[in-house]
């Protein structure tokens, strides 16, 4: 009787190991491709916001305000310039935002959402408990703590023109991609939560402000980027007076202003400049550079890598 040949056990294990290794390599490659595609999609969103701001300036002779008298954000004012005029018409800008019943409050706008943030990507407009629709992109008010009379482009009742940006449009920030808060009220990670202080604390803010509260797990909020309609601090408008992914928590003084830096799951984030360009900045940049990029007329010399 002829003996049938076959594979030995160690040969099967060897083949299986090679197959698993190839699958692992393939999964890593697929993940990298997906992340690159998500990054390009996010950068395209910022590009569209920059173009909308330019078109707004062409029509009005200035950029939109970062926070108007009724607390609406610059993103609201940009709606007609990102093909969302019908949505814009549902908003009564003469009505206080907190009293508004516009359907826009819960309407997800794709251009305002980064696919790099899992919390944003999982948002569901069909969920009646969704609450206000979020944003991944914050308008830059400047480097100072208060939103009022700041040194950037989008601050409280701002009306900045191109001529006012003497630092150069290629050196002045417009929009910053940052992570959305998770709604938590426990100090788990500064990427998702921040510290909320009183309005009166705004004048006395220091670099260390918020650290004691964070360690004590007090006054914690998680609503950063919580509403694209809301121009108050950390909702859709921020300052850049912390480094990206700083160890210190962001600090919000009841929407009047505070301390903040870009937050990301990676060591980089995408930003839009006043010339319409979109660039990737890393967390290696010192806070002094972030502050310099936030100002429109500070006279700083910025040397970006």
TORBA-373135 format. One record per residue (C-alpha): residue in three letters; residue number from 1; x, y, z. Coordinates in steps of 0.001 Angstrom, whole numbers, plus 500000, padded with zeros to 6 digits. Layout:
<recs>
<rec code="ala" pos="NUM" c1="X" c2="Y" c3="Z"/>
...
</recs>
This chain:
<recs>
<rec code="unk" pos="1" c1="500000" c2="500000" c3="500000"/>
<rec code="unk" pos="2" c1="501370" c2="503405" c3="498965"/>
<rec code="unk" pos="3" c1="501947" c2="505829" c3="501840"/>
<rec code="unk" pos="4" c1="500210" c2="509241" c3="501359"/>
<rec code="unk" pos="5" c1="502497" c2="512262" c3="501820"/>
<rec code="unk" pos="6" c1="501380" c2="515280" c3="503916"/>
<rec code="unk" pos="7" c1="502507" c2="518320" c3="505860"/>
<rec code="unk" pos="8" c1="504112" c2="517959" c3="509229"/>
<rec code="unk" pos="9" c1="502635" c2="519917" c3="512136"/>
<rec code="unk" pos="10" c1="505569" c2="522319" c3="512311"/>
<rec code="unk" pos="11" c1="505192" c2="523050" c3="508597"/>
<rec code="unk" pos="12" c1="501527" c2="523939" c3="509074"/>
<rec code="unk" pos="13" c1="502435" c2="526180" c3="512013"/>
<rec code="unk" pos="14" c1="505090" c2="527888" c3="509945"/>
<rec code="unk" pos="15" c1="502655" c2="528568" c3="507105"/>
<rec code="unk" pos="16" c1="500047" c2="529820" c3="509565"/>
<rec code="unk" pos="17" c1="502593" c2="532156" c3="511172"/>
<rec code="unk" pos="18" c1="503495" c2="533641" c3="507804"/>
<rec code="unk" pos="19" c1="499824" c2="534137" c3="506921"/>
<rec code="unk" pos="20" c1="499132" c2="535861" c3="510262"/>
<rec code="unk" pos="21" c1="502188" c2="538078" c3="509795"/>
<rec code="unk" pos="22" c1="501027" c2="539115" c3="506351"/>
<rec code="unk" pos="23" c1="497534" c2="539871" c3="507693"/>
<rec code="unk" pos="24" c1="499064" c2="541996" c3="510451"/>
<rec code="unk" pos="25" c1="501169" c2="543944" c3="507950"/>
<rec code="unk" pos="26" c1="498126" c2="544402" c3="505715"/>
<rec code="unk" pos="27" c1="495983" c2="545689" c3="508586"/>
<rec code="unk" pos="28" c1="498647" c2="548222" c3="509554"/>
<rec code="unk" pos="29" c1="498884" c2="549388" c3="505945"/>
<rec code="unk" pos="30" c1="495098" c2="549682" c3="505662"/>
<rec code="unk" pos="31" c1="494953" c2="551662" c3="508901"/>
<rec code="unk" pos="32" c1="497620" c2="554055" c3="507657"/>
<rec code="unk" pos="33" c1="495743" c2="554548" c3="504398"/>
<rec code="unk" pos="34" c1="492503" c2="555215" c3="506278"/>
<rec code="unk" pos="35" c1="494186" c2="557702" c3="508584"/>
<rec code="unk" pos="36" c1="495792" c2="559492" c3="505641"/>
<rec code="unk" pos="37" c1="492415" c2="559667" c3="503886"/>
<rec code="unk" pos="38" c1="490774" c2="561014" c3="507063"/>
<rec code="unk" pos="39" c1="493521" c2="563629" c3="507443"/>
<rec code="unk" pos="40" c1="493060" c2="564755" c3="503837"/>
<rec code="unk" pos="41" c1="489294" c2="564954" c3="504348"/>
<rec code="unk" pos="42" c1="489761" c2="567086" c3="507466"/>
<rec code="unk" pos="43" c1="492205" c2="569381" c3="505700"/>
<rec code="unk" pos="44" c1="489705" c2="569784" c3="502886"/>
<rec code="unk" pos="45" c1="487098" c2="570866" c3="505455"/>
<rec code="unk" pos="46" c1="489454" c2="573545" c3="506770"/>
<rec code="unk" pos="47" c1="490204" c2="574596" c3="503204"/>
<rec code="unk" pos="48" c1="486481" c2="575090" c3="502582"/>
<rec code="unk" pos="49" c1="486125" c2="577138" c3="505771"/>
<rec code="unk" pos="50" c1="489022" c2="579354" c3="504731"/>
<rec code="unk" pos="51" c1="487533" c2="579862" c3="501269"/>
<rec code="unk" pos="52" c1="484152" c2="580666" c3="502842"/>
<rec code="unk" pos="53" c1="485808" c2="583276" c3="505092"/>
<rec code="unk" pos="54" c1="487460" c2="584850" c3="502039"/>
<rec code="unk" pos="55" c1="484140" c2="584954" c3="500177"/>
<rec code="unk" pos="56" c1="482477" c2="586500" c3="503231"/>
<rec code="unk" pos="57" c1="485200" c2="589170" c3="503276"/>
<rec code="unk" pos="58" c1="484635" c2="589847" c3="499583"/>
<rec code="unk" pos="59" c1="480924" c2="590355" c3="500230"/>
<rec code="unk" pos="60" c1="481083" c2="592261" c3="503531"/>
<rec code="unk" pos="61" c1="484473" c2="593942" c3="503469"/>
<rec code="unk" pos="62" c1="485562" c2="592112" c3="506645"/>
<rec code="unk" pos="63" c1="485727" c2="588671" c3="508216"/>
<rec code="unk" pos="64" c1="482757" c2="587455" c3="510278"/>
<rec code="unk" pos="65" c1="482812" c2="588065" c3="514001"/>
<rec code="unk" pos="66" c1="483978" c2="585207" c3="516182"/>
<rec code="unk" pos="67" c1="481204" c2="585817" c3="518698"/>
<rec code="unk" pos="68" c1="478345" c2="588191" c3="517960"/>
<rec code="unk" pos="69" c1="476064" c2="590040" c3="520377"/>
<rec code="unk" pos="70" c1="473703" c2="587043" c3="520648"/>
<rec code="unk" pos="71" c1="476494" c2="584456" c3="521060"/>
<rec code="unk" pos="72" c1="476413" c2="583053" c3="517521"/>
<rec code="unk" pos="73" c1="479728" c2="581809" c3="516129"/>
<rec code="unk" pos="74" c1="481543" c2="582749" c3="512951"/>
<rec code="unk" pos="75" c1="480591" c2="579297" c3="511618"/>
<rec code="unk" pos="76" c1="476946" c2="580386" c3="511663"/>
<rec code="unk" pos="77" c1="477773" c2="583462" c3="509602"/>
<rec code="unk" pos="78" c1="479732" c2="581330" c3="507131"/>
<rec code="unk" pos="79" c1="476820" c2="578969" c3="506379"/>
<rec code="unk" pos="80" c1="475712" c2="580764" c3="503169"/>
<rec code="unk" pos="81" c1="479268" c2="580440" c3="501856"/>
<rec code="unk" pos="82" c1="479499" c2="576659" c3="502338"/>
<rec code="unk" pos="83" c1="476279" c2="575884" c3="500456"/>
<rec code="unk" pos="84" c1="474168" c2="575886" c3="503629"/>
<rec code="unk" pos="85" c1="472016" c2="578934" c3="502914"/>
<rec code="unk" pos="86" c1="468777" c2="577059" c3="503620"/>
<rec code="unk" pos="87" c1="470061" c2="576091" c3="507058"/>
<rec code="unk" pos="88" c1="471196" c2="579666" c3="507665"/>
<rec code="unk" pos="89" c1="467678" c2="580934" c3="506920"/>
<rec code="unk" pos="90" c1="466290" c2="578876" c3="509812"/>
<rec code="unk" pos="91" c1="468365" c2="580901" c3="512309"/>
<rec code="unk" pos="92" c1="467117" c2="584199" c3="513706"/>
<rec code="unk" pos="93" c1="470308" c2="586110" c3="514502"/>
<rec code="unk" pos="94" c1="468333" c2="588733" c3="516429"/>
<rec code="unk" pos="95" c1="467317" c2="586074" c3="518943"/>
<rec code="unk" pos="96" c1="469599" c2="585063" c3="521815"/>
<rec code="unk" pos="97" c1="471252" c2="581729" c3="521040"/>
<rec code="unk" pos="98" c1="470186" c2="580226" c3="524364"/>
<rec code="unk" pos="99" c1="466542" c2="580898" c3="523472"/>
<rec code="unk" pos="100" c1="466765" c2="579754" c3="519867"/>
<rec code="unk" pos="101" c1="464596" c2="576826" c3="518803"/>
<rec code="unk" pos="102" c1="466079" c2="576612" c3="515318"/>
<rec code="unk" pos="103" c1="466457" c2="573115" c3="513897"/>
<rec code="unk" pos="104" c1="470006" c2="574121" c3="513087"/>
<rec code="unk" pos="105" c1="471027" c2="573484" c3="516696"/>
<rec code="unk" pos="106" c1="470980" c2="569720" c3="516170"/>
<rec code="unk" pos="107" c1="471874" c2="569661" c3="512484"/>
<rec code="unk" pos="108" c1="475179" c2="567985" c3="511731"/>
<rec code="unk" pos="109" c1="477201" c2="569874" c3="509136"/>
<rec code="unk" pos="110" c1="479798" c2="567616" c3="507543"/>
<rec code="unk" pos="111" c1="482240" c2="570441" c3="506860"/>
<rec code="unk" pos="112" c1="482419" c2="571118" c3="510610"/>
<rec code="unk" pos="113" c1="483251" c2="567492" c3="511489"/>
<rec code="unk" pos="114" c1="486663" c2="565831" c3="511358"/>
<rec code="unk" pos="115" c1="486771" c2="562080" c3="510618"/>
<rec code="unk" pos="116" c1="489961" c2="561916" c3="512704"/>
<rec code="unk" pos="117" c1="487931" c2="562274" c3="515913"/>
<rec code="unk" pos="118" c1="486040" c2="559054" c3="516787"/>
<rec code="unk" pos="119" c1="483510" c2="561003" c3="518878"/>
<rec code="unk" pos="120" c1="482677" c2="563243" c3="515942"/>
<rec code="unk" pos="121" c1="482550" c2="560354" c3="513489"/>
<rec code="unk" pos="122" c1="480053" c2="558514" c3="515703"/>
<rec code="unk" pos="123" c1="477673" c2="561482" c3="516011"/>
<rec code="unk" pos="124" c1="474147" c2="560676" c3="514882"/>
<rec code="unk" pos="125" c1="471778" c2="563413" c3="513756"/>
<rec code="unk" pos="126" c1="468867" c2="560967" c3="513912"/>
<rec code="unk" pos="127" c1="469227" c2="560598" c3="517669"/>
<rec code="unk" pos="128" c1="466702" c2="562917" c3="519401"/>
<rec code="unk" pos="129" c1="468972" c2="562966" c3="522474"/>
<rec code="unk" pos="130" c1="471918" c2="564156" c3="520402"/>
<rec code="unk" pos="131" c1="471709" c2="567723" c3="521646"/>
<rec code="unk" pos="132" c1="473616" c2="570541" c3="519901"/>
<rec code="unk" pos="133" c1="475572" c2="569482" c3="516833"/>
<rec code="unk" pos="134" c1="479351" c2="569606" c3="517440"/>
<rec code="unk" pos="135" c1="482342" c2="571015" c3="515605"/>
<rec code="unk" pos="136" c1="485945" c2="569851" c3="515248"/>
<rec code="unk" pos="137" c1="487168" c2="573263" c3="514115"/>
<rec code="unk" pos="138" c1="487549" c2="576266" c3="516378"/>
<rec code="unk" pos="139" c1="487971" c2="579813" c3="515148"/>
<rec code="unk" pos="140" c1="491121" c2="581431" c3="516559"/>
<rec code="unk" pos="141" c1="490448" c2="584530" c3="518680"/>
<rec code="unk" pos="142" c1="494115" c2="585254" c3="519400"/>
<rec code="unk" pos="143" c1="496681" c2="584759" c3="522128"/>
<rec code="unk" pos="144" c1="495053" c2="586746" c3="524949"/>
<rec code="unk" pos="145" c1="492750" c2="585157" c3="527523"/>
<rec code="unk" pos="146" c1="489528" c2="587209" c3="527025"/>
<rec code="unk" pos="147" c1="487469" c2="586774" c3="523868"/>
<rec code="unk" pos="148" c1="486756" c2="590497" c3="523996"/>
<rec code="unk" pos="149" c1="489303" c2="592735" c3="522253"/>
<rec code="unk" pos="150" c1="491697" c2="589903" c3="521447"/>
<rec code="unk" pos="151" c1="494632" c2="590060" c3="519029"/>
<rec code="unk" pos="152" c1="493555" c2="587440" c3="516488"/>
<rec code="unk" pos="153" c1="490922" c2="587346" c3="513755"/>
<rec code="unk" pos="154" c1="487761" c2="585892" c3="515349"/>
<rec code="unk" pos="155" c1="486982" c2="587376" c3="518753"/>
<rec code="unk" pos="156" c1="483973" c2="588968" c3="520470"/>
<rec code="unk" pos="157" c1="482324" c2="591446" c3="518067"/>
<rec code="unk" pos="158" c1="485398" c2="591383" c3="515824"/>
<rec code="unk" pos="159" c1="485362" c2="592988" c3="512371"/>
<rec code="unk" pos="160" c1="488862" c2="592235" c3="511107"/>
<rec code="unk" pos="161" c1="489854" c2="593116" c3="507541"/>
<rec code="unk" pos="162" c1="492741" c2="591836" c3="505464"/>
<rec code="unk" pos="163" c1="494413" c2="595204" c3="505929"/>
<rec code="unk" pos="164" c1="494420" c2="594638" c3="509702"/>
<rec code="unk" pos="165" c1="496512" c2="591469" c3="509397"/>
<rec code="unk" pos="166" c1="499916" c2="593139" c3="509288"/>
<rec code="unk" pos="167" c1="501751" c2="589995" c3="510431"/>
<rec code="unk" pos="168" c1="500932" c2="588506" c3="507051"/>
<rec code="unk" pos="169" c1="498044" c2="586257" c3="506089"/>
<rec code="unk" pos="170" c1="500364" c2="583246" c3="505768"/>
<rec code="unk" pos="171" c1="501458" c2="583697" c3="509393"/>
<rec code="unk" pos="172" c1="498057" c2="584247" c3="511041"/>
<rec code="unk" pos="173" c1="495737" c2="581463" c3="512159"/>
<rec code="unk" pos="174" c1="492068" c2="581253" c3="511262"/>
<rec code="unk" pos="175" c1="490873" c2="577747" c3="512177"/>
<rec code="unk" pos="176" c1="492309" c2="575010" c3="514383"/>
<rec code="unk" pos="177" c1="491333" c2="571355" c3="514411"/>
<rec code="unk" pos="178" c1="490881" c2="570049" c3="517955"/>
<rec code="unk" pos="179" c1="489169" c2="567169" c3="519725"/>
<rec code="unk" pos="180" c1="485577" c2="567356" c3="520886"/>
<rec code="unk" pos="181" c1="484893" c2="566980" c3="524591"/>
<rec code="unk" pos="182" c1="483192" c2="563765" c3="525686"/>
<rec code="unk" pos="183" c1="480690" c2="565430" c3="528018"/>
<rec code="unk" pos="184" c1="482380" c2="563948" c3="531077"/>
<rec code="unk" pos="185" c1="482585" c2="565728" c3="534421"/>
<rec code="unk" pos="186" c1="485501" c2="563711" c3="535778"/>
<rec code="unk" pos="187" c1="489162" c2="564568" c3="535234"/>
<rec code="unk" pos="188" c1="490190" c2="561637" c3="533042"/>
<rec code="unk" pos="189" c1="492167" c2="563162" c3="530174"/>
<rec code="unk" pos="190" c1="492938" c2="566756" c3="529191"/>
<rec code="unk" pos="191" c1="492283" c2="565696" c3="525602"/>
<rec code="unk" pos="192" c1="488553" c2="565475" c3="526308"/>
<rec code="unk" pos="193" c1="487855" c2="567396" c3="529525"/>
<rec code="unk" pos="194" c1="488806" c2="570852" c3="530765"/>
<rec code="unk" pos="195" c1="488353" c2="573043" c3="533835"/>
<rec code="unk" pos="196" c1="485552" c2="575603" c3="534097"/>
<rec code="unk" pos="197" c1="486109" c2="578619" c3="536346"/>
<rec code="unk" pos="198" c1="484021" c2="581724" c3="537043"/>
<rec code="unk" pos="199" c1="483910" c2="584798" c3="534814"/>
<rec code="unk" pos="200" c1="485632" c2="586769" c3="537567"/>
<rec code="unk" pos="201" c1="488656" c2="584432" c3="537348"/>
<rec code="unk" pos="202" c1="489402" c2="585520" c3="533783"/>
<rec code="unk" pos="203" c1="491452" c2="588571" c3="534782"/>
<rec code="unk" pos="204" c1="493746" c2="586605" c3="537077"/>
<rec code="unk" pos="205" c1="494535" c2="583616" c3="534872"/>
<rec code="unk" pos="206" c1="498078" c2="582241" c3="534933"/>
<rec code="unk" pos="207" c1="499759" c2="579334" c3="533169"/>
<rec code="unk" pos="208" c1="499112" c2="577145" c3="536202"/>
<rec code="unk" pos="209" c1="495417" c2="578057" c3="536403"/>
<rec code="unk" pos="210" c1="493144" c2="575032" c3="536384"/>
<rec code="unk" pos="211" c1="495848" c2="572597" c3="537504"/>
<rec code="unk" pos="212" c1="494740" c2="572499" c3="541156"/>
<rec code="unk" pos="213" c1="491100" c2="572000" c3="540168"/>
<rec code="unk" pos="214" c1="492077" c2="569250" c3="537757"/>
<rec code="unk" pos="215" c1="494047" c2="567363" c3="540399"/>
<rec code="unk" pos="216" c1="491168" c2="567761" c3="542858"/>
<rec code="unk" pos="217" c1="488661" c2="566624" c3="540199"/>
<rec code="unk" pos="218" c1="486627" c2="569812" c3="540639"/>
<rec code="unk" pos="219" c1="484876" c2="572085" c3="538123"/>
<rec code="unk" pos="220" c1="485412" c2="569635" c3="535266"/>
<rec code="unk" pos="221" c1="483607" c2="570099" c3="531956"/>
<rec code="unk" pos="222" c1="483678" c2="568128" c3="528723"/>
<rec code="unk" pos="223" c1="481815" c2="570294" c3="526210"/>
<rec code="unk" pos="224" c1="484675" c2="571563" c3="524046"/>
<rec code="unk" pos="225" c1="483416" c2="571849" c3="520473"/>
<rec code="unk" pos="226" c1="479940" c2="571105" c3="521794"/>
<rec code="unk" pos="227" c1="478053" c2="573378" c3="519404"/>
<rec code="unk" pos="228" c1="479075" c2="574857" c3="516080"/>
<rec code="unk" pos="229" c1="476421" c2="577536" c3="516575"/>
<rec code="unk" pos="230" c1="477896" c2="578769" c3="519857"/>
<rec code="unk" pos="231" c1="480731" c2="581265" c3="519549"/>
<rec code="unk" pos="232" c1="481572" c2="581277" c3="523245"/>
<rec code="unk" pos="233" c1="484920" c2="580043" c3="524480"/>
<rec code="unk" pos="234" c1="485780" c2="576433" c3="523600"/>
<rec code="unk" pos="235" c1="482419" c2="575862" c3="521941"/>
<rec code="unk" pos="236" c1="483447" c2="577125" c3="518496"/>
<rec code="unk" pos="237" c1="486029" c2="579787" c3="519376"/>
<rec code="unk" pos="238" c1="489348" c2="579351" c3="521185"/>
<rec code="unk" pos="239" c1="492612" c2="581056" c3="522006"/>
<rec code="unk" pos="240" c1="496072" c2="579545" c3="521557"/>
<rec code="unk" pos="241" c1="497869" c2="580275" c3="524800"/>
<rec code="unk" pos="242" c1="498781" c2="576689" c3="525603"/>
<rec code="unk" pos="243" c1="500980" c2="574395" c3="523540"/>
<rec code="unk" pos="244" c1="499332" c2="571621" c3="521581"/>
<rec code="unk" pos="245" c1="498528" c2="568602" c3="523779"/>
<rec code="unk" pos="246" c1="499840" c2="570473" c3="526816"/>
<rec code="unk" pos="247" c1="499836" c2="568557" c3="530086"/>
<rec code="unk" pos="248" c1="497889" c2="571393" c3="531727"/>
<rec code="unk" pos="249" c1="494105" c2="571391" c3="531202"/>
<rec code="unk" pos="250" c1="492308" c2="573971" c3="529128"/>
<rec code="unk" pos="251" c1="490467" c2="576535" c3="531244"/>
<rec code="unk" pos="252" c1="487130" c2="578108" c3="530369"/>
<rec code="unk" pos="253" c1="485779" c2="581077" c3="532338"/>
<rec code="unk" pos="254" c1="482071" c2="580602" c3="531633"/>
<rec code="unk" pos="255" c1="482469" c2="581257" c3="527925"/>
<rec code="unk" pos="256" c1="484131" c2="584662" c3="528342"/>
<rec code="unk" pos="257" c1="487630" c2="583376" c3="527521"/>
<rec code="unk" pos="258" c1="490413" c2="581297" c3="529028"/>
<rec code="unk" pos="259" c1="493434" c2="579133" c3="528277"/>
<rec code="unk" pos="260" c1="493506" c2="576594" c3="525477"/>
<rec code="unk" pos="261" c1="495638" c2="574672" c3="523035"/>
<rec code="unk" pos="262" c1="494927" c2="572263" c3="520203"/>
<rec code="unk" pos="263" c1="494160" c2="568687" c3="521284"/>
<rec code="unk" pos="264" c1="494607" c2="565604" c3="519115"/>
<rec code="unk" pos="265" c1="494983" c2="561836" c3="519380"/>
<rec code="unk" pos="266" c1="498117" c2="562177" c3="517255"/>
<rec code="unk" pos="267" c1="501131" c2="564441" c3="517775"/>
<rec code="unk" pos="268" c1="499947" c2="566780" c3="515019"/>
<rec code="unk" pos="269" c1="496901" c2="568750" c3="513974"/>
<rec code="unk" pos="270" c1="495746" c2="570656" c3="510904"/>
<rec code="unk" pos="271" c1="495243" c2="574424" c3="510913"/>
<rec code="unk" pos="272" c1="494010" c2="576989" c3="508434"/>
<rec code="unk" pos="273" c1="495773" c2="580308" c3="507820"/>
<rec code="unk" pos="274" c1="494365" c2="583609" c3="506627"/>
<rec code="unk" pos="275" c1="495847" c2="583173" c3="503160"/>
<rec code="unk" pos="276" c1="493648" c2="580089" c3="502721"/>
<rec code="unk" pos="277" c1="496459" c2="577588" c3="503143"/>
<rec code="unk" pos="278" c1="496173" c2="574500" c3="505337"/>
<rec code="unk" pos="279" c1="499184" c2="573135" c3="507178"/>
<rec code="unk" pos="280" c1="500007" c2="570418" c3="509666"/>
<rec code="unk" pos="281" c1="501572" c2="571620" c3="512932"/>
<rec code="unk" pos="282" c1="503058" c2="569305" c3="515545"/>
<rec code="unk" pos="283" c1="503011" c2="569339" c3="519321"/>
<rec code="unk" pos="284" c1="506756" c2="570048" c3="519250"/>
<rec code="unk" pos="285" c1="506016" c2="573703" c3="518503"/>
<rec code="unk" pos="286" c1="506558" c2="575827" c3="521634"/>
<rec code="unk" pos="287" c1="503666" c2="577800" c3="523038"/>
<rec code="unk" pos="288" c1="505423" c2="581046" c3="522030"/>
<rec code="unk" pos="289" c1="505101" c2="580006" c3="518377"/>
<rec code="unk" pos="290" c1="501421" c2="579173" c3="518757"/>
<rec code="unk" pos="291" c1="500836" c2="582576" c3="520344"/>
<rec code="unk" pos="292" c1="502728" c2="584323" c3="517569"/>
<rec code="unk" pos="293" c1="500653" c2="582549" c3="514910"/>
<rec code="unk" pos="294" c1="497451" c2="583548" c3="516695"/>
<rec code="unk" pos="295" c1="498120" c2="587298" c3="516524"/>
<rec code="unk" pos="296" c1="497222" c2="589415" c3="513497"/>
<rec code="unk" pos="297" c1="499530" c2="592365" c3="514213"/>
<rec code="unk" pos="298" c1="501997" c2="591315" c3="516909"/>
<rec code="unk" pos="299" c1="505061" c2="591848" c3="514736"/>
<rec code="unk" pos="300" c1="506566" c2="588455" c3="515685"/>
<rec code="unk" pos="301" c1="508961" c2="586653" c3="513362"/>
<rec code="unk" pos="302" c1="507723" c2="583069" c3="512941"/>
<rec code="unk" pos="303" c1="509945" c2="580361" c3="511456"/>
<rec code="unk" pos="304" c1="507855" c2="577267" c3="510882"/>
<rec code="unk" pos="305" c1="509507" c2="573959" c3="509992"/>
</recs>
